[in-house]
Amino acid sequence: MPTIAWFYGIAIRMYFKDHPPPHFEATYGEHEANIAIATGEVIDGRLPRTAARLVKQWTLAHQSELHSNWERARANIPLERIAGLDAD
């Protein structure tokens, strides 16, 4: 599962050929959650409140890139990195 972004200790990963709805996995320490690309909301798992807020903010700012990576992953094409919130 490729890591497509990393910011503030949060790893964003996406599985190849994963099941709908379009989503990705966010990991922060021992916490993991599946995040809906459309809304930035946790659909499964749990993140601490601050991490969940940061992931949602990042998701909403990068929806088109996430959707593009989702389509690439479904087609088994290498994914592209996406800048994190802490990128200059």
KEZA-163548 format. One record per atom (N, C-alpha, C): x negated, y negated, z; residue number from 1; residue in one letter; atom name. Coordinates in steps of 0.1 Angstrom, whole numbers, plus 2048, in hexadecimal, padded with zeros to 3 digits. Last residue first. Example, Ala and Ser with C-alpha at 12.3 -4.5 7.8 and 13.67 -1.06 7.14 Angstrom:
BEGIN
<east: 780, north: 816, up: 847, nr: 2, rest: S, atom: N>
<east: 777, north: 80B, up: 847, nr: 2, rest: S, atom: CA>
<east: 77F, north: 800, up: 84F, nr: 2, rest: S, atom: C>
<east: 77C, north: 839, up: 84E, nr: 1, rest: A, atom: N>
<east: 785, north: 82D, up: 84E, nr: 1, rest: A, atom: CA>
<east: 77C, north: 821, up: 84E, nr: 1, rest: A, atom: C>
% end
This chain:
BEGIN
<east: 7C4, north: 716, up: 814, nr: 88, rest: D, atom: N>
<east: 7C2, north: 707, up: 811, nr: 88, rest: D, atom: CA>
<east: 7C6, north: 704, up: 803, nr: 88, rest: D, atom: C>
<east: 7DA, north: 72B, up: 825, nr: 87, rest: A, atom: N>
<east: 7D1, north: 729, up: 81A, nr: 87, rest: A, atom: CA>
<east: 7D0, north: 71A, up: 818, nr: 87, rest: A, atom: C>
<east: 7EC, north: 733, up: 839, nr: 86, rest: D, atom: N>
<east: 7E0, north: 72C, up: 83D, nr: 86, rest: D, atom: CA>
<east: 7D6, north: 729, up: 832, nr: 86, rest: D, atom: C>
<east: 800, north: 741, up: 82C, nr: 85, rest: L, atom: N>
<east: 803, north: 734, up: 831, nr: 85, rest: L, atom: CA>
<east: 7F7, north: 72C, up: 835, nr: 85, rest: L, atom: C>
<east: 7EF, north: 751, up: 80F, nr: 84, rest: G, atom: N>
<east: 7F6, north: 751, up: 81C, nr: 84, rest: G, atom: CA>
<east: 7F9, north: 742, up: 821, nr: 84, rest: G, atom: C>
<east: 7F4, north: 759, up: 7ED, nr: 83, rest: A, atom: N>
<east: 7EE, north: 750, up: 7F7, nr: 83, rest: A, atom: CA>
<east: 7F6, north: 751, up: 804, nr: 83, rest: A, atom: C>
<east: 7F4, north: 779, up: 7E1, nr: 82, rest: I, atom: N>
<east: 7FC, north: 76D, up: 7E3, nr: 82, rest: I, atom: CA>
<east: 7F6, north: 766, up: 7EF, nr: 82, rest: I, atom: C>
<east: 7E7, north: 790, up: 7C8, nr: 81, rest: R, atom: N>
<east: 7E6, north: 789, up: 7D5, nr: 81, rest: R, atom: CA>
<east: 7EF, north: 77D, up: 7D5, nr: 81, rest: R, atom: C>
<east: 7FB, north: 7A7, up: 7B5, nr: 80, rest: E, atom: N>
<east: 7F3, north: 79B, up: 7B6, nr: 80, rest: E, atom: CA>
<east: 7F3, north: 795, up: 7C4, nr: 80, rest: E, atom: C>
<east: 7F9, north: 7CB, up: 7AE, nr: 79, rest: L, atom: N>
<east: 7FF, north: 7BF, up: 7B4, nr: 79, rest: L, atom: CA>
<east: 7F5, north: 7B3, up: 7B5, nr: 79, rest: L, atom: C>
<east: 7F9, north: 7E0, up: 792, nr: 78, rest: P, atom: N>
<east: 7F2, north: 7DA, up: 79D, nr: 78, rest: P, atom: CA>
<east: 7F8, north: 7CD, up: 7A1, nr: 78, rest: P, atom: C>
<east: 817, north: 7F2, up: 78C, nr: 77, rest: I, atom: N>
<east: 80D, north: 7E9, up: 786, nr: 77, rest: I, atom: CA>
<east: 806, north: 7E2, up: 792, nr: 77, rest: I, atom: C>
<east: 82E, north: 801, up: 78F, nr: 76, rest: N, atom: N>
<east: 821, north: 807, up: 793, nr: 76, rest: N, atom: CA>
<east: 816, north: 7FF, up: 78C, nr: 76, rest: N, atom: C>
<east: 846, north: 7F5, up: 78E, nr: 75, rest: A, atom: N>
<east: 841, north: 7FA, up: 781, nr: 75, rest: A, atom: CA>
<east: 833, north: 800, up: 783, nr: 75, rest: A, atom: C>
<east: 849, north: 7EC, up: 7A8, nr: 74, rest: R, atom: N>
<east: 853, north: 7F6, up: 7A2, nr: 74, rest: R, atom: CA>
<east: 84E, north: 7FD, up: 796, nr: 74, rest: R, atom: C>
<east: 835, north: 7D9, up: 7A8, nr: 73, rest: A, atom: N>
<east: 834, north: 7E5, up: 7B0, nr: 73, rest: A, atom: CA>
<east: 83D, north: 7F0, up: 7AC, nr: 73, rest: A, atom: C>
<east: 83F, north: 7C6, up: 797, nr: 72, rest: R, atom: N>
<east: 833, north: 7CD, up: 794, nr: 72, rest: R, atom: CA>
<east: 831, north: 7DA, up: 79B, nr: 72, rest: R, atom: C>
<east: 856, north: 7BE, up: 7A5, nr: 71, rest: E, atom: N>
<east: 858, north: 7C5, up: 798, nr: 71, rest: E, atom: CA>
<east: 84B, north: 7CC, up: 794, nr: 71, rest: E, atom: C>
<east: 849, north: 7B4, up: 7BC, nr: 70, rest: W, atom: N>
<east: 852, north: 7BF, up: 7BD, nr: 70, rest: W, atom: CA>
<east: 854, north: 7C6, up: 7B0, nr: 70, rest: W, atom: C>
<east: 83A, north: 79F, up: 7B0, nr: 69, rest: N, atom: N>
<east: 833, north: 7AA, up: 7B6, nr: 69, rest: N, atom: CA>
<east: 83C, north: 7B6, up: 7B8, nr: 69, rest: N, atom: C>
<east: 850, north: 78E, up: 7AA, nr: 68, rest: S, atom: N>
<east: 848, north: 793, up: 79F, nr: 68, rest: S, atom: CA>
<east: 840, north: 79F, up: 7A4, nr: 68, rest: S, atom: C>
<east: 85A, north: 789, up: 7C3, nr: 67, rest: H, atom: N>
<east: 863, north: 790, up: 7BA, nr: 67, rest: H, atom: CA>
<east: 85A, north: 796, up: 7AF, nr: 67, rest: H, atom: C>
<east: 844, north: 77B, up: 7CD, nr: 66, rest: L, atom: N>
<east: 848, north: 787, up: 7D3, nr: 66, rest: L, atom: CA>
<east: 851, north: 790, up: 7CA, nr: 66, rest: L, atom: C>
<east: 845, north: 764, up: 7BD, nr: 65, rest: E, atom: N>
<east: 839, north: 76D, up: 7BC, nr: 65, rest: E, atom: CA>
<east: 83C, north: 77B, up: 7C3, nr: 65, rest: E, atom: C>
<east: 85D, north: 75A, up: 7C5, nr: 64, rest: S, atom: N>
<east: 85B, north: 75E, up: 7B7, nr: 64, rest: S, atom: CA>
<east: 84F, north: 767, up: 7B5, nr: 64, rest: S, atom: C>
<east: 85A, north: 755, up: 7E1, nr: 63, rest: Q, atom: N>
<east: 863, north: 75F, up: 7DC, nr: 63, rest: Q, atom: CA>
<east: 861, north: 763, up: 7CD, nr: 63, rest: Q, atom: C>
<east: 84A, north: 745, up: 7F2, nr: 62, rest: H, atom: N>
<east: 843, north: 74E, up: 7E7, nr: 62, rest: H, atom: CA>
<east: 84D, north: 758, up: 7E1, nr: 62, rest: H, atom: C>
<east: 858, north: 738, up: 805, nr: 61, rest: A, atom: N>
<east: 850, north: 730, up: 7FD, nr: 61, rest: A, atom: CA>
<east: 84A, north: 738, up: 7F1, nr: 61, rest: A, atom: C>
<east: 865, north: 74D, up: 811, nr: 60, rest: L, atom: N>
<east: 86D, north: 744, up: 80A, nr: 60, rest: L, atom: CA>
<east: 865, north: 73B, up: 801, nr: 60, rest: L, atom: C>
<east: 84F, north: 759, up: 81E, nr: 59, rest: T, atom: N>
<east: 857, north: 760, up: 814, nr: 59, rest: T, atom: CA>
<east: 85F, north: 757, up: 80B, nr: 59, rest: T, atom: C>
<east: 846, north: 746, up: 830, nr: 58, rest: W, atom: N>
<east: 83D, north: 74A, up: 825, nr: 58, rest: W, atom: CA>
<east: 845, north: 751, up: 81A, nr: 58, rest: W, atom: C>
<east: 85C, north: 746, up: 842, nr: 57, rest: Q, atom: N>
<east: 858, north: 739, up: 83B, nr: 57, rest: Q, atom: CA>
<east: 84F, north: 73D, up: 82F, nr: 57, rest: Q, atom: C>
<east: 85C, north: 761, up: 84A, nr: 56, rest: K, atom: N>
<east: 867, north: 75B, up: 843, nr: 56, rest: K, atom: CA>
<east: 863, north: 74F, up: 83B, nr: 56, rest: K, atom: C>
<east: 843, north: 761, up: 857, nr: 55, rest: V, atom: N>
<east: 845, north: 76A, up: 84C, nr: 55, rest: V, atom: CA>
<east: 851, north: 765, up: 844, nr: 55, rest: V, atom: C>
<east: 848, north: 74F, up: 86C, nr: 54, rest: L, atom: N>
<east: 83D, north: 74C, up: 862, nr: 54, rest: L, atom: CA>
<east: 83F, north: 755, up: 856, nr: 54, rest: L, atom: C>
<east: 85C, north: 75D, up: 87A, nr: 53, rest: R, atom: N>
<east: 85F, north: 74F, up: 874, nr: 53, rest: R, atom: CA>
<east: 854, north: 74C, up: 86A, nr: 53, rest: R, atom: C>
<east: 84F, north: 774, up: 882, nr: 52, rest: A, atom: N>
<east: 85A, north: 775, up: 879, nr: 52, rest: A, atom: CA>
<east: 85D, north: 768, up: 872, nr: 52, rest: A, atom: C>
<east: 83C, north: 769, up: 893, nr: 51, rest: A, atom: N>
<east: 837, north: 770, up: 887, nr: 51, rest: A, atom: CA>
<east: 843, north: 771, up: 87D, nr: 51, rest: A, atom: C>
<east: 84D, north: 75F, up: 8A7, nr: 50, rest: T, atom: N>
<east: 845, north: 756, up: 8A0, nr: 50, rest: T, atom: CA>
<east: 840, north: 75C, up: 893, nr: 50, rest: T, atom: C>
<east: 85A, north: 778, up: 8B0, nr: 49, rest: R, atom: N>
<east: 861, north: 76D, up: 8AB, nr: 49, rest: R, atom: CA>
<east: 859, north: 763, up: 8A2, nr: 49, rest: R, atom: C>
<east: 84A, north: 797, up: 8A5, nr: 48, rest: P, atom: N>
<east: 84C, north: 78C, up: 8AF, nr: 48, rest: P, atom: CA>
<east: 852, north: 780, up: 8A8, nr: 48, rest: P, atom: C>
<east: 85E, north: 7AD, up: 891, nr: 47, rest: L, atom: N>
<east: 852, north: 7A5, up: 892, nr: 47, rest: L, atom: CA>
<east: 855, north: 79B, up: 89E, nr: 47, rest: L, atom: C>
<east: 86A, north: 7CE, up: 889, nr: 46, rest: R, atom: N>
<east: 86A, north: 7C2, up: 891, nr: 46, rest: R, atom: CA>
<east: 85D, north: 7BB, up: 891, nr: 46, rest: R, atom: C>
<east: 881, north: 7E1, up: 873, nr: 45, rest: G, atom: N>
<east: 875, north: 7DF, up: 87C, nr: 45, rest: G, atom: CA>
<east: 876, north: 7D2, up: 884, nr: 45, rest: G, atom: C>
<east: 891, north: 7D3, up: 857, nr: 44, rest: D, atom: N>
<east: 88E, north: 7DF, up: 85F, nr: 44, rest: D, atom: CA>
<east: 881, north: 7DC, up: 867, nr: 44, rest: D, atom: C>
<east: 894, north: 7BA, up: 84E, nr: 43, rest: I, atom: N>
<east: 89F, north: 7C4, up: 84B, nr: 43, rest: I, atom: CA>
<east: 89D, north: 7D1, up: 852, nr: 43, rest: I, atom: C>
<east: 88F, north: 799, up: 856, nr: 42, rest: V, atom: N>
<east: 88B, north: 7A6, up: 859, nr: 42, rest: V, atom: CA>
<east: 897, north: 7B0, up: 856, nr: 42, rest: V, atom: C>
<east: 891, north: 781, up: 83B, nr: 41, rest: E, atom: N>
<east: 896, north: 787, up: 847, nr: 41, rest: E, atom: CA>
<east: 891, north: 795, up: 849, nr: 41, rest: E, atom: C>
<east: 88D, north: 776, up: 823, nr: 40, rest: G, atom: N>
<east: 882, north: 775, up: 82D, nr: 40, rest: G, atom: CA>
<east: 886, north: 77A, up: 83A, nr: 40, rest: G, atom: C>
<east: 89F, north: 778, up: 80E, nr: 39, rest: T, atom: N>
<east: 8A2, north: 770, up: 819, nr: 39, rest: T, atom: CA>
<east: 897, north: 76D, up: 823, nr: 39, rest: T, atom: C>
<east: 894, north: 787, up: 7F9, nr: 38, rest: A, atom: N>
<east: 89E, north: 77D, up: 7F6, nr: 38, rest: A, atom: CA>
<east: 8A0, north: 773, up: 801, nr: 38, rest: A, atom: C>
<east: 883, north: 79A, up: 804, nr: 37, rest: I, atom: N>
<east: 87D, north: 78F, up: 7FC, nr: 37, rest: I, atom: CA>
<east: 887, north: 784, up: 7FA, nr: 37, rest: I, atom: C>
<east: 885, north: 7A5, up: 825, nr: 36, rest: A, atom: N>
<east: 88C, north: 7A3, up: 818, nr: 36, rest: A, atom: CA>
<east: 886, north: 798, up: 811, nr: 36, rest: A, atom: C>
<east: 86D, north: 7B9, up: 835, nr: 35, rest: I, atom: N>
<east: 872, north: 7AC, up: 833, nr: 35, rest: I, atom: CA>
<east: 879, north: 7AA, up: 825, nr: 35, rest: I, atom: C>
<east: 866, north: 7D0, up: 84E, nr: 34, rest: N, atom: N>
<east: 869, north: 7CE, up: 840, nr: 34, rest: N, atom: CA>
<east: 871, north: 7C1, up: 83E, nr: 34, rest: N, atom: C>
<east: 84D, north: 7CE, up: 867, nr: 33, rest: A, atom: N>
<east: 85A, north: 7CC, up: 862, nr: 33, rest: A, atom: CA>
<east: 85B, north: 7CB, up: 853, nr: 33, rest: A, atom: C>
<east: 839, north: 7D6, up: 884, nr: 32, rest: E, atom: N>
<east: 83C, north: 7D7, up: 875, nr: 32, rest: E, atom: CA>
<east: 84A, north: 7D4, up: 872, nr: 32, rest: E, atom: C>
<east: 821, north: 7D0, up: 89D, nr: 31, rest: H, atom: N>
<east: 82E, north: 7CE, up: 898, nr: 31, rest: H, atom: CA>
<east: 82F, north: 7CF, up: 889, nr: 31, rest: H, atom: C>
<east: 808, north: 7D0, up: 8A6, nr: 30, rest: E, atom: N>
<east: 80E, north: 7DD, up: 8A6, nr: 30, rest: E, atom: CA>
<east: 81D, north: 7DC, up: 8A1, nr: 30, rest: E, atom: C>
<east: 7FE, north: 7B6, up: 892, nr: 29, rest: G, atom: N>
<east: 7FA, north: 7BF, up: 89D, nr: 29, rest: G, atom: CA>
<east: 801, north: 7CC, up: 89C, nr: 29, rest: G, atom: C>
<east: 815, north: 7B4, up: 87A, nr: 28, rest: Y, atom: N>
<east: 80E, north: 7AB, up: 883, nr: 28, rest: Y, atom: CA>
<east: 80B, north: 7B3, up: 890, nr: 28, rest: Y, atom: C>
<east: 81F, north: 7B9, up: 859, nr: 27, rest: T, atom: N>
<east: 819, north: 7C0, up: 865, nr: 27, rest: T, atom: CA>
<east: 812, north: 7B5, up: 86D, nr: 27, rest: T, atom: C>
<east: 839, north: 7BD, up: 842, nr: 26, rest: A, atom: N>
<east: 831, north: 7B3, up: 84A, nr: 26, rest: A, atom: CA>
<east: 82C, north: 7BA, up: 857, nr: 26, rest: A, atom: C>
<east: 841, north: 7CA, up: 823, nr: 25, rest: E, atom: N>
<east: 83F, north: 7CC, up: 831, nr: 25, rest: E, atom: CA>
<east: 835, north: 7C2, up: 837, nr: 25, rest: E, atom: C>
<east: 85D, north: 7BF, up: 80E, nr: 24, rest: F, atom: N>
<east: 84F, north: 7C2, up: 811, nr: 24, rest: F, atom: CA>
<east: 84D, north: 7C5, up: 81F, nr: 24, rest: F, atom: C>
<east: 877, north: 7C3, up: 7F5, nr: 23, rest: H, atom: N>
<east: 872, north: 7C0, up: 802, nr: 23, rest: H, atom: CA>
<east: 863, north: 7C3, up: 803, nr: 23, rest: H, atom: C>
<east: 895, north: 7C8, up: 7E4, nr: 22, rest: P, atom: N>
<east: 887, north: 7C2, up: 7E3, nr: 22, rest: P, atom: CA>
<east: 882, north: 7BE, up: 7F1, nr: 22, rest: P, atom: C>
<east: 8A7, north: 7E3, up: 7F2, nr: 21, rest: P, atom: N>
<east: 8A6, north: 7D6, up: 7EC, nr: 21, rest: P, atom: CA>
<east: 898, north: 7D1, up: 7EC, nr: 21, rest: P, atom: C>
<east: 898, north: 7FD, up: 7DE, nr: 20, rest: P, atom: N>
<east: 89E, north: 7F0, up: 7E0, nr: 20, rest: P, atom: CA>
<east: 8A4, north: 7EF, up: 7EE, nr: 20, rest: P, atom: C>
<east: 878, north: 80E, up: 7E5, nr: 19, rest: H, atom: N>
<east: 887, north: 80E, up: 7E3, nr: 19, rest: H, atom: CA>
<east: 88C, north: 800, up: 7E5, nr: 19, rest: H, atom: C>
<east: 859, north: 80C, up: 7D3, nr: 18, rest: D, atom: N>
<east: 861, north: 80C, up: 7DF, nr: 18, rest: D, atom: CA>
<east: 870, north: 80B, up: 7DB, nr: 18, rest: D, atom: C>
<east: 843, north: 80E, up: 7C1, nr: 17, rest: K, atom: N>
<east: 84F, north: 815, up: 7BF, nr: 17, rest: K, atom: CA>
<east: 858, north: 817, up: 7CB, nr: 17, rest: K, atom: C>
<east: 82B, north: 805, up: 7DA, nr: 16, rest: F, atom: N>
<east: 82E, north: 808, up: 7CC, nr: 16, rest: F, atom: CA>
<east: 83A, north: 810, up: 7CB, nr: 16, rest: F, atom: C>
<east: 830, north: 7EE, up: 7F5, nr: 15, rest: Y, atom: N>
<east: 82E, north: 7FC, up: 7F0, nr: 15, rest: Y, atom: CA>
<east: 831, north: 7FC, up: 7E1, nr: 15, rest: Y, atom: C>
<east: 81E, north: 7D3, up: 801, nr: 14, rest: M, atom: N>
<east: 829, north: 7D7, up: 7F9, nr: 14, rest: M, atom: CA>
<east: 826, north: 7E5, up: 7F4, nr: 14, rest: M, atom: C>
<east: 817, north: 7BD, up: 81D, nr: 13, rest: R, atom: N>
<east: 814, north: 7C9, up: 815, nr: 13, rest: R, atom: CA>
<east: 821, north: 7CD, up: 80D, nr: 13, rest: R, atom: C>
<east: 807, north: 7A6, up: 830, nr: 12, rest: I, atom: N>
<east: 813, north: 7A8, up: 828, nr: 12, rest: I, atom: CA>
<east: 80F, north: 7B3, up: 81D, nr: 12, rest: I, atom: C>
<east: 7FD, north: 7A1, up: 851, nr: 11, rest: A, atom: N>
<east: 7FA, north: 7A7, up: 844, nr: 11, rest: A, atom: CA>
<east: 807, north: 7AA, up: 83D, nr: 11, rest: A, atom: C>
<east: 7F4, north: 787, up: 866, nr: 10, rest: I, atom: N>
<east: 800, north: 78E, up: 860, nr: 10, rest: I, atom: CA>
<east: 7FB, north: 794, up: 853, nr: 10, rest: I, atom: C>
<east: 7E1, north: 776, up: 86F, nr: 9, rest: G, atom: N>
<east: 7E1, north: 783, up: 874, nr: 9, rest: G, atom: CA>
<east: 7EC, north: 78C, up: 86F, nr: 9, rest: G, atom: C>
<east: 7E5, north: 75F, up: 85F, nr: 8, rest: Y, atom: N>
<east: 7E8, north: 75E, up: 86E, nr: 8, rest: Y, atom: CA>
<east: 7E9, north: 76C, up: 874, nr: 8, rest: Y, atom: C>
<east: 7E9, north: 772, up: 842, nr: 7, rest: F, atom: N>
<east: 7E9, north: 765, up: 848, nr: 7, rest: F, atom: CA>
<east: 7EC, north: 766, up: 857, nr: 7, rest: F, atom: C>
<east: 7E7, north: 782, up: 824, nr: 6, rest: W, atom: N>
<east: 7E3, north: 783, up: 832, nr: 6, rest: W, atom: CA>
<east: 7E2, north: 775, up: 837, nr: 6, rest: W, atom: C>
<east: 7F5, north: 796, up: 809, nr: 5, rest: A, atom: N>
<east: 7F3, north: 789, up: 810, nr: 5, rest: A, atom: CA>
<east: 7EF, north: 78C, up: 81E, nr: 5, rest: A, atom: C>
<east: 7F6, north: 7AF, up: 7FF, nr: 4, rest: I, atom: N>
<east: 7F7, north: 7A5, up: 7F5, nr: 4, rest: I, atom: CA>
<east: 7F5, north: 797, up: 7FC, nr: 4, rest: I, atom: C>
<east: 7E8, north: 7CE, up: 803, nr: 3, rest: T, atom: N>
<east: 7EB, north: 7C2, up: 80A, nr: 3, rest: T, atom: CA>
<east: 7EB, north: 7B7, up: 800, nr: 3, rest: T, atom: C>
<east: 7F7, north: 7EC, up: 7F5, nr: 2, rest: P, atom: N>
<east: 7EE, north: 7E1, up: 7F4, nr: 2, rest: P, atom: CA>
<east: 7F2, north: 7D5, up: 7FD, nr: 2, rest: P, atom: C>
<east: 7F7, north: 80C, up: 800, nr: 1, rest: M, atom: N>
<east: 800, north: 800, up: 800, nr: 1, rest: M, atom: CA>
<east: 7F7, north: 7F4, up: 800, nr: 1, rest: M, atom: C>
% end
